[in-house]
Amino acid sequence: MEQEITLNAHNKQEYPPMHTAEHILNATMVKMFGCPRSRNAHIEKKKSKCDYQLATAPTEAQVMEIEARVNEVIGRHLDVTIEFVDRDHVPPEVDLSKLPEDASETLRLVRIGDYDVCACVGTHVQNTSEIAPFKIISHSFEEGTWRVRFKLLE
């Protein structure tokens, strides 16, 4: 008998390539700077933004490296897979700090190859080959928050 999985309702429909690119950007920021995933994101089809808590602003060389790393991951044509786990079986690398208090006992994990895994109920591509090249279009730093704006070159 198959168990029916109940997840929290999702309040918006993302553009899958941009949403998946945001996951790759988040993982890149964690790997490069040791910071948490974005706490404030606005993901849209034409352009998006994420805010990261950092002690100092990334240098222009680091900004170029962030963009290059995201594009390298996109270019690896990684499969994007979904798995369901109960809270007692969440891998240790998954940050649950952004989960709402009323999140379901069963969590949906989105994996991007071996590069990223996080709990998410949003929509994604099936493979990173479906994502156009990633471009950082602007960034700013104020009071410990680095805001980056980006788009996909379609």
Accessible surface in RSA format (square Angstrom, percent):
REM  Atomic radii and reference values for relative SASA: ProtOr
REM  Chains: A
REM  Algorithm: Lee & Richards
REM  Probe-radius: 1.40
REM  Slices: 20
REM RES _ NUM      All-atoms   Total-Side   Main-Chain    Non-polar    All polar
REM                ABS   REL    ABS   REL    ABS   REL    ABS   REL    ABS   REL
RES MET A   1   243.36 126.0 153.44 101.6  89.92 214.1 129.75 110.3 113.61 150.5
RES GLU A   2   170.14  97.7 142.80 108.0  27.33  65.1  59.25 114.6 110.88  90.5
RES GLN A   3   144.80  81.0 121.63  88.9  23.17  55.2  46.99 100.0  97.81  74.2
RES GLU A   4   153.28  88.0 127.85  96.7  25.43  60.5  53.31 103.1  99.96  81.6
RES ILE A   5    71.26  40.6  45.46  33.9  25.80  62.2  46.60  33.6  24.66  66.9
RES THR A   6    99.45  70.7  90.29  91.5   9.16  21.8  71.64  96.2  27.81  42.0
RES LEU A   7    52.09  29.0  30.43  21.8  21.65  54.4  30.88  21.7  21.21  57.1
RES ASN A   8    44.05  30.4  29.18  28.2  14.87  35.8  23.28  56.0  20.77  20.1
RES ALA A   9   104.86  96.4  66.81 103.1  38.05  86.5  77.30 108.9  27.56  73.0
RES HIS A  10    74.80  40.9  43.68  30.4  31.11  79.6  39.49  40.7  35.30  41.1
RES ASN A  11   141.53  97.6 102.04  98.6  39.49  95.1  47.15 113.5  94.38  91.2
RES LYS A  12   106.57  52.0  90.03  55.2  16.54  39.4  70.36  63.3  36.21  38.6
RES GLN A  13   142.33  79.6 112.25  82.0  30.08  71.6  59.69 127.1  82.63  62.7
RES GLU A  14    11.35   6.5   4.81   3.6   6.54  15.6   5.24  10.1   6.11   5.0
RES TYR A  15    51.52  24.1  43.75  24.9   7.78  20.2  35.48  26.7  16.04  19.8
RES PRO A  16    40.76  29.7  40.76  37.2   0.00   0.0  40.76  33.7   0.00   0.0
RES PRO A  17    16.54  12.1  16.54  15.1   0.00   0.0  16.54  13.7   0.00   0.0
RES MET A  18     0.00   0.0   0.00   0.0   0.00   0.0   0.00   0.0   0.00   0.0
RES HIS A  19    12.17   6.7  12.17   8.5   0.00   0.0   1.61   1.7  10.57  12.3
RES THR A  20     0.00   0.0   0.00   0.0   0.00   0.0   0.00   0.0   0.00   0.0
RES ALA A  21     0.00   0.0   0.00   0.0   0.00   0.0   0.00   0.0   0.00   0.0
RES GLU A  22    13.94   8.0  13.94  10.5   0.00   0.0   0.13   0.3  13.81  11.3
RES HIS A  23     5.73   3.1   5.73   4.0   0.00   0.0   1.53   1.6   4.19   4.9
RES ILE A  24     0.00   0.0   0.00   0.0   0.00   0.0   0.00   0.0   0.00   0.0
RES LEU A  25     0.00   0.0   0.00   0.0   0.00   0.0   0.00   0.0   0.00   0.0
RES ASN A  26     4.33   3.0   4.33   4.2   0.00   0.0   0.00   0.0   4.33   4.2
RES ALA A  27     4.16   3.8   2.07   3.2   2.09   4.8   4.15   5.8   0.01   0.0
RES THR A  28     0.00   0.0   0.00   0.0   0.00   0.0   0.00   0.0   0.00   0.0
RES MET A  29     0.00   0.0   0.00   0.0   0.00   0.0   0.00   0.0   0.00   0.0
RES VAL A  30    58.16  38.3  53.96  48.8   4.20  10.1  53.96  46.9   4.20  11.4
RES LYS A  31   110.46  53.9  75.24  46.2  35.21  83.8  44.42  40.0  66.04  70.3
RES MET A  32    42.63  22.1   8.24   5.5  34.39  81.9  12.94  11.0  29.69  39.3
RES PHE A  33    55.64  27.8  23.15  14.3  32.49  84.6  30.52  18.5  25.13  71.9
RES GLY A  34    67.63  83.4   0.00   N/A  67.63  83.4  31.74  87.1  35.88  80.4
RES CYS A  35    10.00   7.6   2.21   2.5   7.79  18.3   7.26  18.4   2.73   2.9
RES PRO A  36    58.00  42.3  47.89  43.7  10.11  36.8  56.95  47.0   1.05   6.5
RES ARG A  37    29.48  12.4  27.37  14.0   2.11   5.0  12.76  17.4  16.72  10.1
RES SER A  38     0.03   0.0   0.00   0.0   0.03   0.1   0.03   0.1   0.00   0.0
RES ARG A  39   108.17  45.4  80.79  41.2  27.38  65.2  46.35  63.3  61.82  37.5
RES ASN A  40    70.27  48.5  67.10  64.8   3.17   7.6  20.31  48.9  49.96  48.3
RES ALA A  41    33.42  30.7   9.76  15.1  23.66  53.8   9.76  13.7  23.66  62.7
RES HIS A  42    96.61  52.8  95.90  66.7   0.71   1.8  57.44  59.2  39.17  45.6
RES ILE A  43    14.70   8.4   5.35   4.0   9.36  22.6   5.35   3.9   9.36  25.4
RES GLU A  44    84.54  48.5  82.31  62.3   2.23   5.3  25.62  49.5  58.93  48.1
RES LYS A  45   123.80  60.4 116.15  71.3   7.65  18.2  62.84  56.6  60.96  64.9
RES LYS A  46   178.37  87.0 162.96 100.0  15.41  36.7 113.09 101.8  65.28  69.5
RES LYS A  47   121.45  59.3 118.99  73.0   2.46   5.9  64.14  57.7  57.31  61.0
RES SER A  48     3.82   3.2   0.00   0.0   3.82   8.8   3.21   6.8   0.61   0.9
RES LYS A  49    46.38  22.6  46.23  28.4   0.14   0.3  38.77  34.9   7.60   8.1
RES CYS A  50     0.00   0.0   0.00   0.0   0.00   0.0   0.00   0.0   0.00   0.0
RES ASP A  51     7.41   5.2   7.36   7.3   0.05   0.1   2.81   6.6   4.60   4.6
RES TYR A  52     1.17   0.5   0.00   0.0   1.17   3.0   1.17   0.9   0.00   0.0
RES GLN A  53    85.54  47.8  76.41  55.8   9.12  21.7  39.49  84.1  46.05  34.9
RES LEU A  54    19.35  10.8   8.37   6.0  10.98  27.6  15.82  11.1   3.53   9.5
RES ALA A  55   103.83  95.5  63.19  97.5  40.64  92.4  75.22 105.9  28.61  75.8
RES THR A  56   100.95  71.8  94.18  95.5   6.77  16.1  67.13  90.2  33.82  51.1
RES ALA A  57    46.36  42.6  31.10  48.0  15.26  34.7  31.10  43.8  15.26  40.4
RES PRO A  58     8.41   6.1   0.00   0.0   8.41  30.6   0.73   0.6   7.68  47.7
RES THR A  59    79.49  56.5  71.28  72.3   8.20  19.6  76.53 102.8   2.95   4.5
RES GLU A  60   112.07  64.3 107.41  81.3   4.67  11.1  65.14 126.0  46.93  38.3
RES ALA A  61    70.63  64.9  60.39  93.2  10.24  23.3  62.63  88.2   8.00  21.2
RES GLN A  62    63.02  35.2  62.55  45.7   0.48   1.1  13.82  29.4  49.21  37.3
RES VAL A  63     9.13   6.0   9.13   8.3   0.00   0.0   9.13   7.9   0.00   0.0
RES MET A  64   137.30  71.1 129.96  86.0   7.34  17.5 100.70  85.6  36.60  48.5
RES GLU A  65    69.49  39.9  64.52  48.8   4.97  11.8  26.43  51.1  43.05  35.2
RES ILE A  66     0.00   0.0   0.00   0.0   0.00   0.0   0.00   0.0   0.00   0.0
RES GLU A  67    36.22  20.8  36.22  27.4   0.00   0.0   2.85   5.5  33.36  27.2
RES ALA A  68    59.26  54.5  48.10  74.2  11.16  25.4  54.94  77.4   4.32  11.4
RES ARG A  69    89.54  37.6  87.99  44.9   1.55   3.7  28.46  38.9  61.08  37.0
RES VAL A  70     0.00   0.0   0.00   0.0   0.00   0.0   0.00   0.0   0.00   0.0
RES ASN A  71    44.45  30.7  36.91  35.7   7.55  18.2  22.96  55.3  21.50  20.8
RES GLU A  72    96.00  55.1  84.48  63.9  11.52  27.4  59.71 115.5  36.29  29.6
RES VAL A  73     0.96   0.6   0.96   0.9   0.00   0.0   0.96   0.8   0.00   0.0
RES ILE A  74    11.36   6.5  11.31   8.4   0.05   0.1  11.31   8.1   0.05   0.1
RES GLY A  75    50.04  61.7   0.00   N/A  50.04  61.7  28.33  77.7  21.71  48.6
RES ARG A  76    95.45  40.1  69.85  35.6  25.61  61.0  31.97  43.7  63.49  38.5
RES HIS A  77   112.00  61.2  98.06  68.2  13.94  35.7  56.09  57.8  55.91  65.1
RES LEU A  78    24.16  13.5  22.11  15.8   2.05   5.2  24.16  17.0   0.00   0.0
RES ASP A  79    88.68  62.1  83.44  83.1   5.24  12.4  18.07  42.5  70.62  70.4
RES VAL A  80    13.70   9.0   0.96   0.9  12.74  30.7   0.96   0.8  12.74  34.5
RES THR A  81    69.94  49.7  66.06  67.0   3.87   9.2  59.44  79.8  10.50  15.9
RES ILE A  82    69.57  39.6  40.85  30.4  28.72  69.2  41.14  29.6  28.43  77.2
RES GLU A  83    60.32  34.6  56.23  42.5   4.09   9.7  28.74  55.6  31.58  25.8
RES PHE A  84    89.06  44.6  61.58  38.1  27.48  71.5  61.81  37.5  27.25  78.0
RES VAL A  85    23.13  15.2  16.36  14.8   6.77  16.3  23.13  20.1   0.00   0.0
RES ASP A  86    55.32  38.8  50.04  49.8   5.29  12.5  18.32  43.1  37.01  36.9
RES ARG A  87    81.80  34.3  66.56  33.9  15.24  36.3  25.29  34.6  56.50  34.2
RES ASP A  88   124.97  87.5  91.44  91.0  33.53  79.3  24.72  58.2 100.25 100.0
RES HIS A  89   126.86  69.3 108.79  75.6  18.07  46.2  83.31  85.9  43.54  50.7
RES VAL A  90    28.45  18.7   7.85   7.1  20.60  49.6   7.94   6.9  20.51  55.6
RES PRO A  91    25.46  18.6  18.34  16.7   7.12  25.9  24.49  20.2   0.96   6.0
RES PRO A  92   136.34  99.4  98.90  90.2  37.44 136.1 111.58  92.1  24.76 153.9
RES GLU A  93   111.11  63.8  77.92  58.9  33.19  79.0  59.09 114.3  52.02  42.5
RES VAL A  94    11.86   7.8   0.00   0.0  11.86  28.6   0.49   0.4  11.37  30.8
RES ASP A  95    62.71  43.9  40.81  40.6  21.91  51.8  29.82  70.2  32.90  32.8
RES LEU A  96    56.40  31.4  42.96  30.7  13.45  33.8  44.01  30.9  12.39  33.4
RES SER A  97    72.37  61.2  33.53  44.7  38.84  89.5  45.85  97.6  26.52  37.1
RES LYS A  98   102.34  49.9  73.93  45.4  28.41  67.6  60.61  54.6  41.73  44.5
RES LEU A  99    47.30  26.3  28.18  20.2  19.11  48.0  28.54  20.0  18.75  50.5
RES PRO A 100    72.20  52.6  58.85  53.6  13.36  48.5  70.01  57.8   2.20  13.7
RES GLU A 101   186.97 107.3 147.98 112.0  38.98  92.8  69.04 133.5 117.92  96.3
RES ASP A 102   111.13  77.8  87.49  87.1  23.64  55.9  49.38 116.2  61.74  61.6
RES ALA A 103    16.42  15.1   3.27   5.0  13.15  29.9   3.27   4.6  13.15  34.8
RES SER A 104    24.16  20.4  13.80  18.4  10.37  23.9  21.46  45.7   2.71   3.8
RES GLU A 105   104.88  60.2  97.34  73.6   7.54  17.9  57.05 110.3  47.83  39.1
RES THR A 106    26.21  18.6  25.06  25.4   1.15   2.7   6.89   9.3  19.32  29.2
RES LEU A 107     6.57   3.7   5.92   4.2   0.65   1.6   6.57   4.6   0.00   0.0
RES ARG A 108    41.42  17.4  38.45  19.6   2.97   7.1   4.68   6.4  36.74  22.3
RES LEU A 109     0.02   0.0   0.00   0.0   0.02   0.0   0.00   0.0   0.02   0.0
RES VAL A 110     0.01   0.0   0.00   0.0   0.01   0.0   0.00   0.0   0.01   0.0
RES ARG A 111    69.15  29.0  69.15  35.3   0.00   0.0  22.72  31.0  46.43  28.1
RES ILE A 112     0.00   0.0   0.00   0.0   0.00   0.0   0.00   0.0   0.00   0.0
RES GLY A 113    29.74  36.7   0.00   N/A  29.74  36.7  20.15  55.3   9.59  21.5
RES ASP A 114   123.39  86.4  82.15  81.8  41.23  97.5  52.13 122.7  71.26  71.1
RES TYR A 115    27.48  12.8  22.26  12.7   5.23  13.6  22.60  17.0   4.89   6.0
RES ASP A 116    14.81  10.4   5.34   5.3   9.47  22.4   7.04  16.6   7.77   7.8
RES VAL A 117    13.04   8.6   7.42   6.7   5.62  13.5   7.42   6.4   5.62  15.2
RES CYS A 118    10.32   7.8  10.32  11.5   0.00   0.0   4.20  10.7   6.12   6.6
RES ALA A 119    24.45  22.5   4.37   6.7  20.08  45.7   4.65   6.6  19.80  52.5
RES CYS A 120    22.99  17.4  12.11  13.5  10.87  25.6  10.47  26.5  12.52  13.5
RES VAL A 121    55.18  36.3  37.97  34.4  17.21  41.5  37.99  33.0  17.19  46.6
RES GLY A 122     0.82   1.0   0.00   N/A   0.82   1.0   0.11   0.3   0.71   1.6
RES THR A 123    45.57  32.4  43.26  43.9   2.31   5.5  45.57  61.2   0.00   0.0
RES HIS A 124    27.40  15.0   2.80   1.9  24.60  62.9   2.80   2.9  24.60  28.6
RES VAL A 125     9.04   5.9   2.66   2.4   6.38  15.4   6.14   5.3   2.89   7.9
RES GLN A 126   142.91  79.9 138.68 101.4   4.22  10.1  41.69  88.7 101.21  76.8
RES ASN A 127    30.47  21.0  30.47  29.4   0.00   0.0  14.67  35.3  15.80  15.3
RES THR A 128     0.00   0.0   0.00   0.0   0.00   0.0   0.00   0.0   0.00   0.0
RES SER A 129    60.62  51.2  31.15  41.6  29.47  67.9  16.21  34.5  44.42  62.2
RES GLU A 130    92.00  52.8  67.17  50.8  24.83  59.1  43.20  83.6  48.80  39.8
RES ILE A 131     9.00   5.1   0.00   0.0   9.00  21.7   0.84   0.6   8.16  22.1
RES ALA A 132    21.98  20.2  11.02  17.0  10.96  24.9  18.33  25.8   3.65   9.7
RES PRO A 133    73.62  53.7  71.92  65.6   1.70   6.2  73.62  60.8   0.00   0.0
RES PHE A 134     1.90   0.9   0.00   0.0   1.90   4.9   0.00   0.0   1.90   5.4
RES LYS A 135    83.29  40.6  83.29  51.1   0.00   0.0  39.68  35.7  43.61  46.5
RES ILE A 136    14.68   8.4   3.96   2.9  10.72  25.8   3.96   2.9  10.72  29.1
RES ILE A 137    71.83  40.9  38.68  28.8  33.15  79.9  43.44  31.3  28.39  77.0
RES SER A 138    46.69  39.5  38.93  51.9   7.76  17.9  42.87  91.3   3.82   5.3
RES HIS A 139    54.74  29.9  31.73  22.1  23.01  58.9  21.22  21.9  33.51  39.0
RES SER A 140    58.49  49.4  50.72  67.7   7.77  17.9  44.83  95.5  13.66  19.1
RES PHE A 141    72.51  36.3  41.96  26.0  30.56  79.5  42.08  25.5  30.44  87.1
RES GLU A 142   126.64  72.7 119.17  90.2   7.47  17.8  44.08  85.3  82.56  67.4
RES GLU A 143   164.65  94.5 121.43  91.9  43.22 102.9  58.68 113.5 105.97  86.5
RES GLY A 144    23.81  29.4   0.00   N/A  23.81  29.4  18.19  49.9   5.61  12.6
RES THR A 145    35.25  25.1  33.17  33.6   2.08   4.9  19.03  25.6  16.22  24.5
RES TRP A 146     0.46   0.2   0.46   0.2   0.00   0.0   0.35   0.2   0.12   0.2
RES ARG A 147    71.92  30.2  71.92  36.7   0.00   0.0   7.88  10.8  64.04  38.8
RES VAL A 148     0.00   0.0   0.00   0.0   0.00   0.0   0.00   0.0   0.00   0.0
RES ARG A 149    78.81  33.1  78.81  40.2   0.00   0.0  22.08  30.2  56.72  34.4
RES PHE A 150     0.00   0.0   0.00   0.0   0.00   0.0   0.00   0.0   0.00   0.0
RES LYS A 151    74.98  36.6  74.98  46.0   0.00   0.0  19.88  17.9  55.10  58.7
RES LEU A 152    12.17   6.8   0.18   0.1  11.99  30.2   0.18   0.1  11.99  32.3
RES LEU A 153    83.97  46.8  68.32  48.9  15.66  39.4  72.82  51.1  11.16  30.0
RES GLU A 154   140.16  80.5  62.73  47.5  77.43 184.4  63.88 123.6  76.28  62.3
END  Absolute sums over single chains surface
CHAIN  1 A     8724.7       6719.0       2005.8       4571.5       4153.2
END  Absolute sums over all chains
TOTAL          8724.7       6719.0       2005.8       4571.5       4153.2
